[in-house]
């Protein structure tokens, strides 16, 4: 495996003097996006009241995502279903793409986890503003008191950065271990490690999606107008 801190162009696009390098991680990322878009189009093209096996699996996946959103955050899942579900599926497939010979998961390079963390950071702002308006979203940084504004703003950046580091570090280390063991041992020896890597990839996709849900719904709740508690009459 190549050094994940150094991106090597797969090929160049454009004239020689103005050529643009295309990285392998970009190609794999676009391939995963194409698979997700095509799969969603095929599954949703002919929906019926009596679902087929594929439709039943898709409905089960949607119901599971909805249940996880509600269980983790207590919020209605509808506003977050598409974003969180797509985020989870993309990371899961990206992590599991290591099973394809010669393919390095895009999440094992720095660019893709950094881009995903940036998307989550921007989504927190978008959902926060949508839920409580610009004023409500900005007021959330002043909780519990205005003294915390600098720390709350710093926290909003560092938690997205921590998501990037966690995803990149875990996936990259798993790919490295399998590559090293595979180069030193027999063909069948790395198989248990590959199974463990699949489990780790699924766990990391779940953690990334859950943290995204928590951060987004937290921003939405902080931006909502605070109501005074009702006093029960004796």
ChimeraX attribute file (.defattr): number of C-alpha atoms within 10 A of each C-alpha:
attribute: neighborCount
match mode: 1-to-1
recipient: residues
	/A:1	12
	/A:2	10
	/A:3	10
	/A:4	17
	/A:5	10
	/A:6	9
	/A:7	16
	/A:8	14
	/A:9	13
	/A:10	12
	/A:11	11
	/A:12	13
	/A:13	10
	/A:14	9
	/A:15	8
	/A:16	8
	/A:17	6
	/A:18	9
	/A:19	11
	/A:20	13
	/A:21	14
	/A:22	15
	/A:23	17
	/A:24	18
	/A:25	24
	/A:26	15
	/A:27	13
	/A:28	17
	/A:29	21
	/A:30	11
	/A:31	13
	/A:32	19
	/A:33	17
	/A:34	12
	/A:35	14
	/A:36	16
	/A:37	12
	/A:38	12
	/A:39	12
	/A:40	12
	/A:41	11
	/A:42	13
	/A:43	17
	/A:44	12
	/A:45	9
	/A:46	10
	/A:47	11
	/A:48	9
	/A:49	6
	/A:50	8
	/A:51	13
	/A:52	13
	/A:53	9
	/A:54	11
	/A:55	18
	/A:56	13
	/A:57	13
	/A:58	16
	/A:59	14
	/A:60	12
	/A:61	13
	/A:62	15
	/A:63	14
	/A:64	13
	/A:65	20
	/A:66	20
	/A:67	14
	/A:68	18
	/A:69	24
	/A:70	15
	/A:71	12
	/A:72	13
	/A:73	16
	/A:74	12
	/A:75	17
	/A:76	14
	/A:77	19
	/A:78	11
	/A:79	10
	/A:80	18
	/A:81	18
	/A:82	13
	/A:83	15
	/A:84	22
	/A:85	17
	/A:86	14
	/A:87	19
	/A:88	21
	/A:89	18
	/A:90	20
	/A:91	27
	/A:92	21
	/A:93	21
	/A:94	25
	/A:95	28
	/A:96	21
	/A:97	21
	/A:98	23
	/A:99	14
	/A:100	9
	/A:101	7
	/A:102	9
	/A:103	13
	/A:104	23
	/A:105	24
	/A:106	28
	/A:107	32
	/A:108	25
	/A:109	23
	/A:110	20
	/A:111	18
	/A:112	21
	/A:113	23
	/A:114	19
	/A:115	13
	/A:116	20
	/A:117	22
	/A:118	17
	/A:119	14
	/A:120	24
	/A:121	20
	/A:122	14
	/A:123	16
	/A:124	24
	/A:125	18
	/A:126	17
	/A:127	20
	/A:128	26
	/A:129	19
	/A:130	14
	/A:131	18
	/A:132	20
	/A:133	16
	/A:134	14
	/A:135	11
	/A:136	21
	/A:137	24
	/A:138	19
	/A:139	19
	/A:140	24
	/A:141	23
	/A:142	17
	/A:143	14
	/A:144	11
	/A:145	10
	/A:146	12
	/A:147	11
	/A:148	13
	/A:149	17
	/A:150	11
	/A:151	11
	/A:152	17
	/A:153	14
	/A:154	12
	/A:155	13
	/A:156	16
	/A:157	13
	/A:158	13
	/A:159	16
	/A:160	23
	/A:161	16
	/A:162	12
	/A:163	23
	/A:164	22
	/A:165	15
	/A:166	15
	/A:167	26
	/A:168	22
	/A:169	16
	/A:170	16
	/A:171	25
	/A:172	22
	/A:173	13
	/A:174	20
	/A:175	19
	/A:176	16
	/A:177	15
	/A:178	21
	/A:179	14
	/A:180	12
	/A:181	15
	/A:182	16
	/A:183	11
	/A:184	11
	/A:185	10
	/A:186	9
	/A:187	10
	/A:188	8
	/A:189	13
	/A:190	19
	/A:191	13
	/A:192	11
	/A:193	16
	/A:194	19
	/A:195	12
	/A:196	14
	/A:197	23
	/A:198	20
	/A:199	15
	/A:200	18
	/A:201	25
	/A:202	19
	/A:203	13
	/A:204	22
	/A:205	21
	/A:206	19
	/A:207	16
	/A:208	23
	/A:209	24
	/A:210	18
	/A:211	16
	/A:212	26
	/A:213	25
	/A:214	17
	/A:215	19
	/A:216	22
	/A:217	23
	/A:218	16
	/A:219	25
	/A:220	24
	/A:221	17
	/A:222	20
	/A:223	25
	/A:224	18
	/A:225	11
	/A:226	9
	/A:227	6
	/A:228	6
	/A:229	6
	/A:230	6
	/A:231	6
	/A:232	5
	/A:233	4
	/A:234	3
